[in-house]
């Protein structure tokens, strides 16, 4: 079922979906937001898809991977989710050349199939909105969602993680709009 890293390359790559934010509340703003690269433990700063069986011990699904390192996938999907709201003047990544007003900084605390918790896709991200002009934290909050996968099958596990991630991304987008 799960194992450590293998020497052969992945046979399948998975990504996440940006959140459907059609019903996200929050005011429109003329500010520009930079989504900073998420921080994560080295165990999550990888392309491997994490599984937690008991305690804080990580293993990984064999022969599958995220489409990029998990922090890069999360950053891209957060940008897309914020762009999809249509309520910000601009949203981008470092190097996009935006004159930014705020930064959205995140820490990936959990992004895994948790077998110990009855096969649940767990996503936990701590977020902070920082005023880019003075460096002060405007708001900070931890977002967490868990979705049952029904089994430890990789397709069902990734679907559960994706559902949890979509909910977290939507929550972060609504919260960001209220705080910029």
DRENDO-1510 file (C-alpha; in Angstrom, 1 decimal, always signed):
<recs>
REC; n; res; u; v; w
REC; 1; UNK; +0.0; +0.0; +0.0 .
REC; 2; UNK; +2.4; +2.7; +1.1 .
REC; 3; UNK; +6.2; +2.7; +1.2 .
REC; 4; UNK; +9.3; +4.9; +1.2 .
REC; 5; UNK; +10.8; +6.5; -1.9 .
REC; 6; UNK; +11.4; +4.2; -4.8 .
REC; 7; UNK; +14.0; +4.4; -7.5 .
REC; 8; UNK; +11.7; +4.3; -10.5 .
REC; 9; UNK; +9.9; +7.4; -11.5 .
REC; 10; UNK; +6.2; +8.0; -10.8 .
REC; 11; UNK; +3.6; +6.4; -13.1 .
REC; 12; UNK; +1.0; +9.1; -12.3 .
REC; 13; UNK; +1.2; +12.8; -11.3 .
REC; 14; UNK; -1.6; +14.5; -9.3 .
REC; 15; UNK; -2.5; +18.1; -8.9 .
REC; 16; UNK; -5.1; +20.0; -7.0 .
REC; 17; UNK; -8.0; +22.2; -8.1 .
REC; 18; UNK; -8.3; +25.8; -7.3 .
REC; 19; UNK; -11.4; +26.5; -5.2 .
REC; 20; UNK; -14.8; +27.4; -6.8 .
REC; 21; UNK; -15.2; +30.8; -5.2 .
REC; 22; UNK; -18.5; +31.9; -6.8 .
REC; 23; UNK; -20.2; +32.3; -3.4 .
REC; 24; UNK; -17.2; +33.7; -1.5 .
REC; 25; UNK; -18.2; +36.8; +0.4 .
REC; 26; UNK; -16.0; +39.8; +0.9 .
REC; 27; UNK; -15.6; +43.2; -0.6 .
REC; 28; UNK; -13.9; +44.1; -3.8 .
REC; 29; UNK; -10.5; +45.7; -3.3 .
REC; 30; UNK; -8.2; +47.7; -5.5 .
REC; 31; UNK; -5.1; +46.2; -3.8 .
REC; 32; UNK; -2.6; +43.8; -5.2 .
REC; 33; UNK; -1.6; +40.7; -3.3 .
REC; 34; UNK; +1.5; +38.6; -3.6 .
REC; 35; UNK; +1.2; +35.0; -2.6 .
REC; 36; UNK; +4.6; +34.1; -1.0 .
REC; 37; UNK; +6.0; +30.6; -1.4 .
REC; 38; UNK; +4.5; +28.4; +1.3 .
REC; 39; UNK; +6.8; +27.0; +4.0 .
REC; 40; UNK; +6.7; +23.3; +4.9 .
REC; 41; UNK; +8.7; +20.7; +6.7 .
REC; 42; UNK; +11.0; +18.9; +4.4 .
REC; 43; UNK; +8.7; +15.8; +4.7 .
REC; 44; UNK; +6.0; +17.8; +2.9 .
REC; 45; UNK; +8.3; +20.0; +0.7 .
REC; 46; UNK; +8.5; +17.2; -1.9 .
REC; 47; UNK; +6.6; +15.7; -4.8 .
REC; 48; UNK; +5.8; +12.6; -2.8 .
REC; 49; UNK; +2.2; +12.2; -1.6 .
REC; 50; UNK; +2.2; +11.8; +2.2 .
REC; 51; UNK; +0.6; +9.2; +4.4 .
REC; 52; UNK; +0.5; +9.3; +8.2 .
REC; 53; UNK; -0.2; +5.9; +9.8 .
REC; 54; UNK; +0.5; +6.6; +13.5 .
REC; 55; UNK; +2.0; +9.6; +15.2 .
REC; 56; UNK; +4.1; +12.1; +13.3 .
REC; 57; UNK; +5.7; +9.4; +11.0 .
REC; 58; UNK; +5.4; +10.1; +7.3 .
REC; 59; UNK; +5.4; +7.5; +4.5 .
REC; 60; UNK; +4.5; +8.0; +0.9 .
REC; 61; UNK; +2.4; +6.4; -1.8 .
REC; 62; UNK; +4.6; +4.5; -4.2 .
REC; 63; UNK; +4.9; +5.3; -7.9 .
REC; 64; UNK; +2.8; +8.5; -7.7 .
REC; 65; UNK; +3.7; +12.1; -7.1 .
REC; 66; UNK; +2.3; +15.7; -7.0 .
REC; 67; UNK; +2.8; +17.5; -10.3 .
REC; 68; UNK; +5.4; +19.7; -8.6 .
REC; 69; UNK; +6.6; +20.1; -5.0 .
REC; 70; UNK; +3.6; +20.4; -2.7 .
REC; 71; UNK; +4.4; +24.0; -1.7 .
REC; 72; UNK; +4.6; +25.0; -5.4 .
REC; 73; UNK; +1.2; +23.3; -6.1 .
REC; 74; UNK; -0.4; +25.0; -3.1 .
REC; 75; UNK; +1.0; +28.4; -4.0 .
REC; 76; UNK; -0.3; +28.1; -7.6 .
REC; 77; UNK; -3.7; +27.0; -6.5 .
REC; 78; UNK; -4.0; +29.8; -3.9 .
REC; 79; UNK; -3.1; +32.3; -6.6 .
REC; 80; UNK; -5.7; +30.9; -8.9 .
REC; 81; UNK; -8.3; +30.8; -6.2 .
REC; 82; UNK; -7.7; +34.5; -5.3 .
REC; 83; UNK; -7.8; +35.4; -9.0 .
REC; 84; UNK; -11.0; +33.5; -9.4 .
REC; 85; UNK; -12.7; +35.8; -6.9 .
REC; 86; UNK; -12.4; +38.7; -9.3 .
REC; 87; UNK; -12.3; +41.0; -6.3 .
REC; 88; UNK; -8.6; +42.1; -6.2 .
REC; 89; UNK; -6.8; +44.4; -8.6 .
REC; 90; UNK; -4.0; +41.9; -8.9 .
REC; 91; UNK; -2.7; +38.6; -7.5 .
REC; 92; UNK; +0.6; +37.2; -8.3 .
REC; 93; UNK; +3.8; +35.4; -7.4 .
REC; 94; UNK; +7.3; +36.8; -6.6 .
REC; 95; UNK; +8.9; +38.0; -9.9 .
REC; 96; UNK; +5.6; +38.9; -11.5 .
REC; 97; UNK; +6.5; +42.6; -11.2 .
REC; 98; UNK; +3.4; +43.7; -9.3 .
REC; 99; UNK; +3.6; +46.7; -7.0 .
REC; 100; UNK; +2.1; +44.8; -4.1 .
REC; 101; UNK; +0.1; +46.1; -1.1 .
REC; 102; UNK; -0.1; +42.9; +0.9 .
REC; 103; UNK; +1.5; +39.5; +1.1 .
REC; 104; UNK; -0.3; +36.3; +1.9 .
REC; 105; UNK; +2.2; +34.1; +3.7 .
REC; 106; UNK; +1.4; +30.5; +4.5 .
REC; 107; UNK; +2.8; +27.5; +6.3 .
REC; 108; UNK; +1.7; +24.0; +5.3 .
REC; 109; UNK; +1.2; +22.2; +8.6 .
REC; 110; UNK; -0.5; +19.0; +7.3 .
REC; 111; UNK; -1.3; +17.7; +3.8 .
REC; 112; UNK; -1.7; +14.0; +4.0 .
REC; 113; UNK; -3.9; +10.9; +4.1 .
REC; 114; UNK; -4.2; +10.1; +7.8 .
REC; 115; UNK; -4.8; +6.4; +8.2 .
REC; 116; UNK; -4.7; +6.7; +12.0 .
REC; 117; UNK; -7.8; +9.0; +11.8 .
REC; 118; UNK; -9.9; +6.5; +9.7 .
REC; 119; UNK; -8.5; +7.4; +6.2 .
REC; 120; UNK; -9.0; +11.1; +6.1 .
REC; 121; UNK; -7.5; +13.7; +3.7 .
REC; 122; UNK; -6.1; +16.3; +6.1 .
REC; 123; UNK; -5.1; +19.8; +5.1 .
REC; 124; UNK; -4.0; +22.4; +7.6 .
REC; 125; UNK; -2.5; +25.7; +6.5 .
REC; 126; UNK; -1.6; +28.6; +8.7 .
REC; 127; UNK; -2.0; +31.9; +6.9 .
REC; 128; UNK; -0.9; +35.5; +7.6 .
REC; 129; UNK; -1.7; +38.7; +5.7 .
REC; 130; UNK; +1.2; +41.2; +5.9 .
REC; 131; UNK; +1.1; +44.8; +4.9 .
REC; 132; UNK; +4.0; +45.0; +2.4 .
REC; 133; UNK; +4.5; +48.7; +3.1 .
REC; 134; UNK; +5.3; +48.4; +6.8 .
REC; 135; UNK; +5.8; +44.7; +7.4 .
REC; 136; UNK; +3.1; +44.5; +10.0 .
REC; 137; UNK; +0.9; +41.4; +10.3 .
REC; 138; UNK; -2.7; +42.5; +9.6 .
REC; 139; UNK; -4.3; +39.1; +10.4 .
REC; 140; UNK; -3.4; +35.5; +11.0 .
REC; 141; UNK; -5.4; +32.3; +11.2 .
REC; 142; UNK; -5.0; +28.5; +11.0 .
REC; 143; UNK; -7.3; +26.8; +8.5 .
REC; 144; UNK; -8.0; +23.0; +8.7 .
REC; 145; UNK; -10.3; +20.6; +7.0 .
REC; 146; UNK; -10.6; +16.8; +7.0 .
REC; 147; UNK; -12.4; +14.8; +4.4 .
REC; 148; UNK; -13.1; +11.0; +4.6 .
REC; 149; UNK; -11.5; +9.1; +1.7 .
REC; 150; UNK; -13.3; +5.8; +2.4 .
REC; 151; UNK; -10.1; +3.8; +1.8 .
REC; 152; UNK; -6.3; +4.1; +1.5 .
REC; 153; UNK; -6.5; +3.8; -2.3 .
REC; 154; UNK; -4.3; +6.6; -3.8 .
REC; 155; UNK; -7.1; +8.0; -6.1 .
REC; 156; UNK; -9.6; +8.2; -3.2 .
REC; 157; UNK; -6.9; +9.6; -0.9 .
REC; 158; UNK; -6.0; +12.4; -3.4 .
REC; 159; UNK; -9.6; +13.1; -4.0 .
REC; 160; UNK; -10.1; +13.6; -0.2 .
REC; 161; UNK; -7.0; +15.7; +0.1 .
REC; 162; UNK; -8.2; +17.8; -2.9 .
REC; 163; UNK; -11.7; +18.3; -1.3 .
REC; 164; UNK; -10.1; +19.4; +2.0 .
REC; 165; UNK; -7.7; +21.7; +0.1 .
REC; 166; UNK; -10.5; +23.3; -2.0 .
REC; 167; UNK; -12.3; +24.1; +1.3 .
REC; 168; UNK; -9.2; +25.5; +2.9 .
REC; 169; UNK; -8.3; +27.6; -0.3 .
REC; 170; UNK; -11.9; +29.0; -0.3 .
REC; 171; UNK; -11.8; +29.8; +3.4 .
REC; 172; UNK; -8.4; +31.5; +2.9 .
REC; 173; UNK; -9.7; +33.5; +0.0 .
REC; 174; UNK; -12.7; +34.8; +1.8 .
REC; 175; UNK; -10.6; +35.6; +4.9 .
REC; 176; UNK; -8.0; +37.4; +2.8 .
REC; 177; UNK; -10.7; +39.5; +1.1 .
REC; 178; UNK; -11.9; +40.6; +4.6 .
REC; 179; UNK; -8.4; +41.5; +5.7 .
REC; 180; UNK; -6.9; +43.5; +2.8 .
</recs>
